Amino acid sequence: MRKRRFAVCILLVFSLSFGVFAADPAAMTDIRDHWARDAIYYTVVEGLFNGVSDTEFDPNGTMTRAMFVTVLGRLAEIDTEEFSPWYLGDLYRDVSADAWYAPYVCWATRYGVTNGAEGGMFLPNAPITREQMAAMTVRFASIYNTILSGAGSSQAEFSDAEEIAQYAKEPVESLQRTGVLTGSLQEDGTYIFAPKQNATRAECAALISRLTRAMKPYTYRTVVEAEGIDFDKTEIDLYEGDTSGINAAVYPEDATNQTITWFSTDPSVVQASPGGVLHAGSEGVAWVYGLTYNGLSEACQVTVTQRPRPVAYPVANESYEEKCMRIFGEVVSDYKGYYMGKGDDHIVSVEVPVWQYADSSHTEKRSTTLTLQVHKNIADTVVAVFTDIYNSAERFPIYSAGGYRSNEHSEHGLGLAIDLNPTENAEMVYDGSGNLVPTGNWFYTPGENDYSIPADSELVAIFRSYGFGWGGDWRSKKDYMHFSYFGT
């Protein structure tokens, strides 16, 4: 195999993260008596591995996932410029476009050497396990139209084969059968593979050395290049939280490499997972792309909107009659006195999510809950209101929420009124000069006090959207803490 060729700029960046280039592996003092000395010597001379210094290889150190795909990419002699990582920030949340390993991760994903990890991650700095190494190696060999022939004596079946993950069983068997991967001999004469164990640098070097001798051209298979991708849809409308998918196929049907790489231009709007599975996030528009190994693509526009509110919830601008029917089941004239003397069977307790400041510095917020009593016929609505406030970008801090007050001829007596942060949202009245003044020692100072509720806040808008009125809109006085279903 000929000497590998690399651009100087790539080598310099790579050396900072993957060891310092050593021109003479014979100078590495920590491999002289090592079992993998010859393999390490070969991989360093071929430019597939670097040492960690001019005199050390660190054979027992671990290999990361990013390091291993880089070695495979070097073995394939890829052109890093060809695999411009312009989309990697959207493909993997933990791989930045300027990372030294980014072109190799891009190549490995596009060619199907790896599918990454769960949750839109690649985990570049995680140690690679022996079974992960085996799976990537066999995919690599298949993609480059090669078959593995015997590279050494094969051993009996691994005694811990049942511990190998399903995705890696066939790759491990293939590499074991050809001697590319070997196990560890036990005292009882059996071999174990230790699939979950992290692979060392020496083990990876030994595998790569054996692999280069075992790979033979697959002369009986005709390589058919991919010519494009077909999507079954080019536009999708989703609600927040929905899961959907795109059916896609590489054409022609007999294309040798059918790998499709999926990514989203805005994962906060929609995440794209292997297989074309889409997970809708927040409201917005994003493009989901499918990419063939040789750079051909197809796209689908995904629009995510808020889920329509169930008709069971109140809405803004309901009539008095509609409100009465929702609460009492009939239209009444004295709604405030409807339950006077009738007990409180109409009242239930609800627990709602809120944000509160973690301490007096008001720099960080913590998630918690509050419990309040409300009318049973709007209990679900109250939970929905507070949930929307909790999920809003504003994250308005609420330290107090008061609801039902017994024997009161008001909406509090009905369980239809809620007071928030009373100290900072005091009731105010007009004086003889038309100025608003507080009725006590409490003050309302929005913009100065974080707990005072501004008129243009998301909190007020959310209450209004569910049909609640706000005391800050009253004409004769202002009760900024007060939200009520009938608006009184």
Salt bridges, closest charged atoms under 4 A:
ASP38 OD1 - ARG37 NE 3.38
GLU46 OE1 - ARG4 NE 3.86
GLU77 OE1 - ARG2 NH2 2.56
GLU77 OE2 - ARG4 NH1 3.45
GLU131 OE2 - LYS196 NZ 2.81
GLU203 OE2 - ARG130 NH1 3.52
ASP232 OD2 - LYS233 NZ 3.03
ASP242 OD1 - ARG307 NH2 2.48
GLU318 OE2 - ARG326 NH2 2.88
ASP334 OD1 - HIS409 NE2 3.46
GLU408 OE1 - ARG405 NE 3.01
ASP419 OD2 - ARG405 NH1 3.50
ASP419 OD2 - HIS412 NE2 3.17
ASP419 OD1 - HIS482 ND1 3.20
GLU427 OE2 - LYS477 NZ 2.90
ASP450 OD2 - HIS362 ND1 3.21
ASP473 OD2 - ARG464 NH2 2.76
